[in-house]
Amino acid sequence: MPTNNPNNIQQVQQPIIYQQMAPAVNVQQAAAPKKRLKKPLNWSTPPIGGRGADVETVAKELIQNIRENLSNLRHLHKALMNAKNAELPYQKEYLNKTEEYNTLLNDINEFDRGELTQQTVTELKIIVDQLTFDRVRIDSIFPEITDKAMQMEEQMAEMLDKIRFDSFHDQAEVELNQIKASEQKMILEDKKGDEEDNTKFSISSAVYMISIFNEMKASEKQIIALKIQNNQLAQRTKNSFLIGMTTTLISFAILLFSLYYFEIDWKDIKDYSILGIPLGVGIWSFIGSFAAMLTQFNKEPIHKFGDPLKWVIIRPALGVVMGAAIYLALFSLILTGKNQNALLPLLVAFFVGYSDTFTFNIMASIQKVLSNLFNSADNNSIKNNVQPVYMVAPTAQPATTVLPTQAATTVMATTQAAATIVTTQDEHYNELVNNAAPPHTEEPDPLKDLKNTAEKDPNAGEEE
């Protein structure tokens, strides 16, 4: 039916042929792929000496190139070695590279201060080739670092979904947000070169990205550790719960076997009273609590149980206590107002131990009935509880002596406090009051009605 209400937006159903031909689109597949940071590092290129260049000029150019690349390599090497959380293979392979770079720097300074010959140029070219090998090694590491950084968020998001305990999940979510923030830092650092029309990463940007990657790996390690703790806690909770249920079941079986062995009748156990509560009510409340434990363990995931103490000890104890309270309500006839079957308290005790909702509903009913009993005089619950009524004779009031010599005094009842009037009484009045005769109550005469009739019509018998 058409409507003018803007809140009720009508949706036009597509034809059946379109619905069949439309392909199912996965939200994750439809998401835009992340940008891949593939820029190379901006190294200093070695000089190309011409035919007319002398030896000294070529040597000085080589020394300048070596110094620049050696400085960049030292910065990158230091950044890679300090990235402890990254755990890169480079850190083991190039563990002693710092001392080697320091030695090369001293040799270059010695070449610069000494005589530059063709032998010096040859030695400098060997150093250039050696540094080129190190540059190629770092060039292969840096794209690997950026790729791992861009993929880390998705991997950790999947791991976060497997962390089910709330305390661990909240901490892992904080670490994941830190990874997202670090990823945005890398993207912004990559855009700086785009604004300057630079197709290569500067060495300073590369050092900064390595430090960001180290922070991301620290957050990744924290999430992995939380995942391990989550699994360990889940296993401990499961083991504790199974041990508690098994112990309870074995204890209950031993109790039943002992009763059967000593030939103790169930009726004697059921009617045995503890603080006014039959023992059978407590037993069936405990059985209901144990059934609730089995149901929750089979239906709910383990991370929703929390502390095993709550289910293994507190849950059965609470079921027994609430079962005793409900039995008292049934026994005192508060809920129904009439006698019930003897098995009804046992059945209610089982459901009280099994279901918290059932218990709270009964307690709410008890509270409502009690509130109606004490707060409403016209409630049907009071009318159903008929109380015996006893006839009580009216209390005799003392006779008031009227004196003809005294002026009549009119007493009016008001809401104000009565005022005391002091008057002088004569001795004759006081004597009459003090010696007043006790009140006399005449017994009813069953022939009083006949006497009254005779007095009203004395000639009734004569006419006949």
C-alpha positions as a Python dict, from the first residue, in 0.01 Angstrom:
ca = {
    (1, 'M'): (0, 0, 0),
    (2, 'P'): (146, 340, -92),
    (3, 'T'): (225, 578, 188),
    (4, 'N'): (335, 937, 229),
    (5, 'N'): (539, 871, 541),
    (6, 'P'): (906, 946, 462),
    (7, 'N'): (1017, 701, 730),
    (8, 'N'): (857, 410, 546),
    (9, 'I'): (1065, 394, 229),
    (10, 'Q'): (926, 155, -24),
    (11, 'Q'): (1178, -76, -183),
    (12, 'V'): (1115, -180, -542),
    (13, 'Q'): (1183, -551, -588),
    (14, 'Q'): (1403, -637, -883),
    (15, 'P'): (1270, -871, -1150),
    (16, 'I'): (1339, -1237, -1088),
    (17, 'I'): (1578, -1259, -1382),
    (18, 'Y'): (1795, -982, -1238),
    (19, 'Q'): (1800, -1145, -898),
    (20, 'Q'): (1923, -1471, -1047),
    (21, 'M'): (2189, -1313, -1267),
    (22, 'A'): (2325, -1065, -1011),
    (23, 'P'): (2651, -1205, -873),
    (24, 'A'): (2710, -1221, -498),
    (25, 'V'): (2964, -960, -395),
    (26, 'N'): (3187, -1022, -97),
    (27, 'V'): (3241, -710, 111),
    (28, 'Q'): (3604, -796, 184),
    (29, 'Q'): (3677, -863, -183),
    (30, 'A'): (3506, -540, -291),
    (31, 'A'): (3723, -333, -55),
    (32, 'A'): (3986, -122, -226),
    (33, 'P'): (4334, -277, -214),
    (34, 'K'): (4591, -101, -4),
    (35, 'K'): (4865, 102, -161),
    (36, 'R'): (5195, -80, -200),
    (37, 'L'): (5504, 119, -118),
    (38, 'K'): (5753, 20, -387),
    (39, 'K'): (5980, 322, -416),
    (40, 'P'): (6354, 247, -422),
    (41, 'L'): (6598, 414, -190),
    (42, 'N'): (6779, 727, -303),
    (43, 'W'): (7147, 630, -303),
    (44, 'S'): (7440, 831, -425),
    (45, 'T'): (7542, 714, -774),
    (46, 'P'): (7912, 648, -846),
    (47, 'P'): (8085, 892, -1084),
    (48, 'I'): (8153, 808, -1447),
    (49, 'G'): (8505, 920, -1522),
    (50, 'G'): (8574, 1042, -1876),
    (51, 'R'): (8883, 972, -2084),
    (52, 'G'): (9026, 1315, -2014),
    (53, 'A'): (8974, 1302, -1637),
    (54, 'D'): (9292, 1281, -1437),
    (55, 'V'): (9354, 1032, -1157),
    (56, 'E'): (9316, 1282, -876),
    (57, 'T'): (8976, 1403, -996),
    (58, 'V'): (8845, 1047, -1034),
    (59, 'A'): (8979, 954, -689),
    (60, 'K'): (8816, 1255, -521),
    (61, 'E'): (8481, 1178, -686),
    (62, 'L'): (8504, 819, -572),
    (63, 'I'): (8590, 928, -218),
    (64, 'Q'): (8289, 1165, -214),
    (65, 'N'): (8058, 890, -339),
    (66, 'I'): (8190, 640, -86),
    (67, 'R'): (8147, 884, 200),
    (68, 'E'): (7783, 957, 109),
    (69, 'N'): (7685, 594, 63),
    (70, 'L'): (7883, 487, 367),
    (71, 'S'): (7702, 748, 578),
    (72, 'N'): (7363, 628, 447),
    (73, 'L'): (7455, 266, 506),
    (74, 'R'): (7561, 339, 862),
    (75, 'H'): (7227, 515, 935),
    (76, 'L'): (7022, 233, 780),
    (77, 'H'): (7233, -34, 947),
    (78, 'K'): (7184, 130, 1285),
    (79, 'A'): (6806, 158, 1228),
    (80, 'L'): (6781, -206, 1122),
    (81, 'M'): (6988, -330, 1415),
    (82, 'N'): (6778, -127, 1663),
    (83, 'A'): (6455, -276, 1527),
    (84, 'K'): (6468, -560, 1779),
    (85, 'N'): (6097, -637, 1754),
    (86, 'A'): (6123, -684, 1377),
    (87, 'E'): (6359, -985, 1416),
    (88, 'L'): (6504, -945, 1068),
    (89, 'P'): (6752, -1200, 925),
    (90, 'Y'): (6974, -901, 841),
    (91, 'Q'): (7046, -853, 1211),
    (92, 'K'): (7224, -1188, 1236),
    (93, 'E'): (7397, -1169, 900),
    (94, 'Y'): (7537, -818, 949),
    (95, 'L'): (7597, -826, 1323),
    (96, 'N'): (7959, -701, 1294),
    (97, 'K'): (7894, -457, 1013),
    (98, 'T'): (7926, -150, 1233),
    (99, 'E'): (8293, -210, 1300),
    (100, 'E'): (8354, -277, 933),
    (101, 'Y'): (8194, 55, 833),
    (102, 'N'): (8399, 241, 1090),
    (103, 'T'): (8717, 83, 951),
    (104, 'L'): (8620, 181, 596),
    (105, 'L'): (8554, 538, 705),
    (106, 'N'): (8904, 560, 856),
    (107, 'D'): (9059, 417, 539),
    (108, 'I'): (8878, 673, 323),
    (109, 'N'): (9010, 953, 539),
    (110, 'E'): (9362, 816, 503),
    (111, 'F'): (9322, 801, 123),
    (112, 'D'): (9200, 1158, 116),
    (113, 'R'): (9501, 1281, 313),
    (114, 'G'): (9755, 1075, 118),
    (115, 'E'): (9879, 1080, -239),
    (116, 'L'): (9611, 990, -492),
    (117, 'T'): (9749, 745, -750),
    (118, 'Q'): (9607, 493, -990),
    (119, 'Q'): (9648, 229, -720),
    (120, 'T'): (9433, 445, -493),
    (121, 'V'): (9162, 464, -759),
    (122, 'T'): (9166, 86, -795),
    (123, 'E'): (9129, 38, -419),
    (124, 'L'): (8849, 293, -405),
    (125, 'K'): (8660, 112, -681),
    (126, 'I'): (8684, -211, -480),
    (127, 'I'): (8529, -32, -182),
    (128, 'V'): (8254, 105, -406),
    (129, 'D'): (8170, -247, -525),
    (130, 'Q'): (8166, -371, -167),
    (131, 'L'): (7924, -97, -61),
    (132, 'T'): (7712, -165, -368),
    (133, 'F'): (7659, -520, -246),
    (134, 'D'): (7541, -389, 92),
    (135, 'R'): (7311, -141, -82),
    (136, 'V'): (7152, -420, -287),
    (137, 'R'): (7096, -622, 31),
    (138, 'I'): (6917, -332, 199),
    (139, 'D'): (6723, -255, -119),
    (140, 'S'): (6582, -608, -100),
    (141, 'I'): (6495, -575, 270),
    (142, 'F'): (6316, -242, 261),
    (143, 'P'): (6028, -342, 24),
    (144, 'E'): (5978, -654, 236),
    (145, 'I'): (5942, -432, 543),
    (146, 'T'): (5686, -204, 380),
    (147, 'D'): (5483, -499, 244),
    (148, 'K'): (5464, -663, 586),
    (149, 'A'): (5361, -333, 739),
    (150, 'M'): (5075, -286, 492),
    (151, 'Q'): (4946, -642, 546),
    (152, 'M'): (4980, -648, 922),
    (153, 'E'): (4644, -485, 997),
    (154, 'E'): (4441, -751, 813),
    (155, 'Q'): (4634, -1036, 975),
    (156, 'M'): (4595, -895, 1324),
    (157, 'A'): (4225, -820, 1266),
    (158, 'E'): (4167, -1189, 1193),
    (159, 'M'): (4359, -1284, 1506),
    (160, 'L'): (4159, -1031, 1710),
    (161, 'D'): (3836, -1211, 1617),
    (162, 'K'): (3974, -1530, 1774),
    (163, 'I'): (4043, -1358, 2108),
    (164, 'R'): (3711, -1409, 2286),
    (165, 'F'): (3774, -1315, 2649),
    (166, 'D'): (3676, -952, 2701),
    (167, 'S'): (3985, -844, 2897),
    (168, 'F'): (4227, -984, 2636),
    (169, 'H'): (4011, -867, 2346),
    (170, 'D'): (4009, -505, 2468),
    (171, 'Q'): (4389, -498, 2503),
    (172, 'A'): (4437, -654, 2159),
    (173, 'E'): (4199, -400, 2007),
    (174, 'V'): (4411, -116, 2146),
    (175, 'E'): (4722, -268, 1988),
    (176, 'L'): (4541, -308, 1657),
    (177, 'N'): (4446, 59, 1661),
    (178, 'Q'): (4813, 138, 1719),
    (179, 'I'): (4903, -66, 1410),
    (180, 'K'): (4644, 124, 1205),
    (181, 'A'): (4789, 457, 1321),
    (182, 'S'): (5143, 346, 1232),
    (183, 'E'): (5026, 236, 889),
    (184, 'Q'): (4881, 581, 826),
    (185, 'K'): (5216, 733, 925),
    (186, 'M'): (5388, 524, 658),
    (187, 'I'): (5137, 629, 396),
    (188, 'L'): (5181, 996, 482),
    (189, 'E'): (5559, 959, 468),
    (190, 'D'): (5526, 802, 124),
    (191, 'K'): (5311, 1093, 2),
    (192, 'K'): (5580, 1346, 93),
    (193, 'G'): (5791, 1228, -198),
    (194, 'D'): (5492, 1248, -435),
    (195, 'E'): (5440, 1613, -352),
    (196, 'E'): (5806, 1686, -431),
    (197, 'D'): (5797, 1479, -755),
    (198, 'N'): (6050, 1246, -606),
    (199, 'T'): (6024, 882, -715),
    (200, 'K'): (6261, 754, -448),
    (201, 'F'): (6259, 730, -72),
    (202, 'S'): (6509, 947, 105),
    (203, 'I'): (6735, 775, 354),
    (204, 'S'): (6580, 971, 641),
    (205, 'S'): (6231, 855, 535),
    (206, 'A'): (6358, 499, 517),
    (207, 'V'): (6502, 521, 868),
    (208, 'Y'): (6172, 665, 996),
    (209, 'M'): (5972, 385, 831),
    (210, 'I'): (6196, 122, 985),
    (211, 'S'): (6127, 268, 1331),
    (212, 'I'): (5752, 268, 1256),
    (213, 'F'): (5771, -94, 1145),
    (214, 'N'): (5948, -179, 1470),
    (215, 'E'): (5656, -26, 1666),
    (216, 'M'): (5407, -221, 1456),
    (217, 'K'): (5592, -546, 1521),
    (218, 'A'): (5583, -472, 1894),
    (219, 'S'): (5204, -437, 1876),
    (220, 'E'): (5186, -754, 1668),
    (221, 'K'): (5382, -944, 1929),
    (222, 'Q'): (5151, -815, 2200),
    (223, 'I'): (4842, -934, 2009),
    (224, 'I'): (5000, -1276, 1954),
    (225, 'A'): (5083, -1298, 2325),
    (226, 'L'): (4725, -1205, 2415),
    (227, 'K'): (4600, -1473, 2177),
    (228, 'I'): (4817, -1732, 2353),
    (229, 'Q'): (4695, -1615, 2694),
    (230, 'N'): (4337, -1634, 2568),
    (231, 'N'): (4385, -1994, 2458),
    (232, 'Q'): (4553, -2087, 2785),
    (233, 'L'): (4275, -1930, 2993),
    (234, 'A'): (4012, -2105, 2783),
    (235, 'Q'): (4183, -2439, 2838),
    (236, 'R'): (4221, -2379, 3213),
    (237, 'T'): (3857, -2277, 3243),
    (238, 'K'): (3746, -2583, 3052),
    (239, 'N'): (3962, -2814, 3264),
    (240, 'S'): (3844, -2656, 3590),
    (241, 'F'): (3483, -2682, 3485),
    (242, 'L'): (3518, -3046, 3381),
    (243, 'I'): (3703, -3134, 3701),
    (244, 'G'): (3438, -2960, 3912),
    (245, 'M'): (3148, -3133, 3737),
    (246, 'T'): (3322, -3470, 3750),
    (247, 'T'): (3395, -3433, 4121),
    (248, 'T'): (3037, -3329, 4189),
    (249, 'L'): (2896, -3618, 3988),
    (250, 'I'): (3124, -3872, 4158),
    (251, 'S'): (3035, -3737, 4503),
    (252, 'F'): (2666, -3755, 4426),
    (253, 'A'): (2702, -4111, 4292),
    (254, 'I'): (2888, -4216, 4608),
    (255, 'L'): (2608, -4064, 4818),
    (256, 'L'): (2341, -4257, 4628),
    (257, 'F'): (2541, -4578, 4650),
    (258, 'S'): (2583, -4530, 5026),
    (259, 'L'): (2209, -4480, 5071),
    (260, 'Y'): (2139, -4791, 4867),
    (261, 'Y'): (2406, -4990, 5054),
    (262, 'F'): (2267, -4901, 5397),
    (263, 'E'): (1909, -4959, 5272),
    (264, 'I'): (1790, -4610, 5361),
    (265, 'D'): (1446, -4539, 5218),
    (266, 'W'): (1394, -4231, 5001),
    (267, 'K'): (1089, -4134, 5203),
    (268, 'D'): (1298, -4106, 5518),
    (269, 'I'): (1548, -3883, 5339),
    (270, 'K'): (1284, -3673, 5169),
    (271, 'D'): (1098, -3594, 5490),
    (272, 'Y'): (1409, -3534, 5702),
    (273, 'S'): (1387, -3167, 5801),
    (274, 'I'): (1678, -2925, 5833),
    (275, 'L'): (1574, -2584, 5965),
    (276, 'G'): (1220, -2661, 5856),
    (277, 'I'): (1326, -2753, 5500),
    (278, 'P'): (1289, -3117, 5387),
    (279, 'L'): (1614, -3268, 5266),
    (280, 'G'): (1447, -3375, 4942),
    (281, 'V'): (1397, -3010, 4844),
    (282, 'G'): (1770, -2941, 4881),
    (283, 'I'): (1863, -3254, 4684),
    (284, 'W'): (1639, -3169, 4390),
    (285, 'S'): (1757, -2807, 4392),
    (286, 'F'): (2113, -2936, 4369),
    (287, 'I'): (2019, -3168, 4082),
    (288, 'G'): (1860, -2873, 3899),
    (289, 'S'): (2176, -2666, 3945),
    (290, 'F'): (2388, -2950, 3809),
    (291, 'A'): (2159, -2980, 3508),
    (292, 'A'): (2198, -2604, 3451),
    (293, 'M'): (2577, -2643, 3457),
    (294, 'L'): (2563, -2918, 3193),
    (295, 'T'): (2325, -2718, 2975),
    (296, 'Q'): (2537, -2402, 2983),
    (297, 'F'): (2856, -2597, 2917),
    (298, 'N'): (2699, -2761, 2613),
    (299, 'K'): (2531, -2446, 2477),
    (300, 'E'): (2758, -2150, 2556),
    (301, 'P'): (3121, -2095, 2449),
    (302, 'I'): (3382, -2137, 2716),
    (303, 'H'): (3482, -1769, 2723),
    (304, 'K'): (3139, -1670, 2861),
    (305, 'F'): (3178, -1876, 3177),
    (306, 'G'): (3430, -1646, 3345),
    (307, 'D'): (3550, -1776, 3681),
    (308, 'P'): (3488, -2153, 3717),
    (309, 'L'): (3426, -2096, 4090),
    (310, 'K'): (3103, -1921, 3995),
    (311, 'W'): (2959, -2231, 3829),
    (312, 'V'): (3118, -2516, 4021),
    (313, 'I'): (3052, -2391, 4377),
    (314, 'I'): (2838, -2076, 4383),
    (315, 'R'): (2578, -2199, 4132),
    (316, 'P'): (2479, -2517, 4324),
    (317, 'A'): (2484, -2334, 4658),
    (318, 'L'): (2262, -2059, 4521),
    (319, 'G'): (2022, -2317, 4376),
    (320, 'V'): (1985, -2493, 4713),
    (321, 'V'): (1928, -2166, 4902),
    (322, 'M'): (1671, -2036, 4654),
    (323, 'G'): (1499, -2374, 4644),
    (324, 'A'): (1459, -2364, 5024),
    (325, 'A'): (1317, -2010, 5003),
    (326, 'I'): (1064, -2108, 4737),
    (327, 'Y'): (963, -2413, 4939),
    (328, 'L'): (886, -2190, 5236),
    (329, 'A'): (667, -1977, 5013),
    (330, 'L'): (478, -2281, 4884),
    (331, 'F'): (449, -2437, 5229),
    (332, 'S'): (302, -2118, 5377),
    (333, 'L'): (52, -2109, 5085),
    (334, 'I'): (151, -1757, 4987),
    (335, 'L'): (164, -1825, 4615),
    (336, 'T'): (-157, -2024, 4563),
    (337, 'G'): (-361, -1992, 4881),
    (338, 'K'): (-459, -2361, 4879),
    (339, 'N'): (-310, -2702, 4945),
    (340, 'Q'): (-97, -2859, 4672),
    (341, 'N'): (32, -3199, 4576),
    (342, 'A'): (322, -3321, 4791),
    (343, 'L'): (547, -3356, 4485),
    (344, 'L'): (496, -2995, 4374),
    (345, 'P'): (764, -2846, 4608),
    (346, 'L'): (1017, -3101, 4478),
    (347, 'L'): (935, -3013, 4117),
    (348, 'V'): (959, -2641, 4187),
    (349, 'A'): (1288, -2700, 4372),
    (350, 'F'): (1435, -2864, 4061),
    (351, 'F'): (1337, -2576, 3832),
    (352, 'V'): (1461, -2321, 4086),
    (353, 'G'): (1803, -2487, 4078),
    (354, 'Y'): (1792, -2513, 3699),
    (355, 'S'): (1675, -2168, 3592),
    (356, 'D'): (1759, -1830, 3738),
    (357, 'T'): (1478, -1671, 3540),
    (358, 'F'): (1223, -1910, 3692),
    (359, 'T'): (1357, -1829, 4040),
    (360, 'F'): (1341, -1454, 3993),
    (361, 'N'): (990, -1476, 3850),
    (362, 'I'): (870, -1669, 4154),
    (363, 'M'): (1041, -1425, 4390),
    (364, 'A'): (873, -1138, 4208),
    (365, 'S'): (537, -1314, 4247),
    (366, 'I'): (600, -1360, 4618),
    (367, 'Q'): (692, -996, 4658),
    (368, 'K'): (380, -889, 4469),
    (369, 'V'): (151, -1110, 4679),
    (370, 'L'): (303, -990, 5005),
    (371, 'S'): (277, -630, 4892),
    (372, 'N'): (-91, -678, 4811),
    (373, 'L'): (-153, -847, 5144),
    (374, 'F'): (-12, -565, 5349),
    (375, 'N'): (-88, -259, 5136),
    (376, 'S'): (-437, -316, 4990),
    (377, 'A'): (-735, -385, 5215),
    (378, 'D'): (-967, -451, 4920),
    (379, 'N'): (-744, -704, 4743),
    (380, 'N'): (-892, -1043, 4658),
    (381, 'S'): (-597, -1219, 4821),
    (382, 'I'): (-715, -1092, 5159),
    (383, 'K'): (-1074, -1180, 5085),
    (384, 'N'): (-969, -1537, 5007),
    (385, 'N'): (-800, -1567, 5346),
    (386, 'V'): (-1116, -1565, 5557),
    (387, 'Q'): (-1050, -1493, 5923),
    (388, 'P'): (-1284, -1610, 6205),
    (389, 'V'): (-1512, -1345, 6357),
    (390, 'Y'): (-1602, -1355, 6725),
    (391, 'M'): (-1905, -1178, 6881),
    (392, 'V'): (-1802, -951, 7166),
    (393, 'A'): (-2053, -786, 7405),
    (394, 'P'): (-2038, -407, 7416),
    (395, 'T'): (-1847, -256, 7704),
    (396, 'A'): (-2075, -103, 7969),
    (397, 'Q'): (-2028, 268, 8022),
    (398, 'P'): (-2065, 419, 8373),
    (399, 'A'): (-2397, 597, 8440),
    (400, 'T'): (-2388, 973, 8451),
    (401, 'T'): (-2575, 1131, 8742),
    (402, 'V'): (-2788, 1426, 8646),
    (403, 'L'): (-2844, 1681, 8920),
    (404, 'P'): (-3152, 1895, 8889),
    (405, 'T'): (-2989, 2179, 9079),
    (406, 'Q'): (-2698, 2200, 8836),
    (407, 'A'): (-2720, 2384, 8511),
    (408, 'A'): (-2702, 2166, 8206),
    (409, 'T'): (-2369, 2184, 8035),
    (410, 'T'): (-2354, 2138, 7661),
    (411, 'V'): (-2033, 1971, 7542),
    (412, 'M'): (-1952, 2011, 7173),
    (413, 'A'): (-1693, 1790, 7006),
    (414, 'T'): (-1439, 1987, 6810),
    (415, 'T'): (-1099, 1925, 6668),
    (416, 'Q'): (-943, 2154, 6926),
    (417, 'A'): (-794, 2031, 7254),
    (418, 'A'): (-1046, 2014, 7540),
    (419, 'A'): (-1020, 2291, 7800),
    (420, 'T'): (-1035, 2198, 8169),
    (421, 'I'): (-1301, 2393, 8362),
    (422, 'V'): (-1267, 2387, 8739),
    (423, 'T'): (-1595, 2442, 8928),
    (424, 'T'): (-1689, 2400, 9293),
    (425, 'Q'): (-1909, 2103, 9374),
    (426, 'D'): (-2113, 2063, 9688),
    (427, 'E'): (-2066, 1774, 9930),
    (428, 'H'): (-2394, 1607, 9831),
    (429, 'Y'): (-2284, 1582, 9466),
    (430, 'N'): (-1947, 1433, 9555),
    (431, 'E'): (-2110, 1171, 9774),
    (432, 'L'): (-2343, 1066, 9493),
    (433, 'V'): (-2054, 1032, 9249),
    (434, 'N'): (-1832, 838, 9485),
    (435, 'N'): (-2110, 602, 9597),
    (436, 'A'): (-2255, 549, 9252),
    (437, 'A'): (-2419, 211, 9199),
    (438, 'P'): (-2240, -29, 8962),
    (439, 'P'): (-2380, -52, 8612),
    (440, 'H'): (-2650, -314, 8564),
    (441, 'T'): (-2702, -489, 8236),
    (442, 'E'): (-3033, -667, 8197),
    (443, 'E'): (-3042, -997, 8019),
    (444, 'P'): (-3268, -1012, 7713),
    (445, 'D'): (-3619, -1144, 7783),
    (446, 'P'): (-3746, -1382, 7511),
    (447, 'L'): (-4109, -1305, 7603),
    (448, 'K'): (-4064, -933, 7578),
    (449, 'D'): (-4234, -913, 7239),
    (450, 'L'): (-4545, -1097, 7369),
    (451, 'K'): (-4568, -868, 7669),
    (452, 'N'): (-4550, -563, 7452),
    (453, 'T'): (-4831, -696, 7234),
    (454, 'A'): (-5052, -762, 7536),
    (455, 'E'): (-4998, -414, 7672),
    (456, 'K'): (-5082, -253, 7339),
    (457, 'D'): (-5416, -448, 7299),
    (458, 'P'): (-5556, -552, 7642),
    (459, 'N'): (-5909, -624, 7505),
    (460, 'A'): (-5802, -857, 7229),
    (461, 'G'): (-5900, -1171, 7426),
    (462, 'E'): (-6238, -1033, 7545),
    (463, 'E'): (-6370, -967, 7193),
    (464, 'E'): (-6312, -1328, 7101),
}
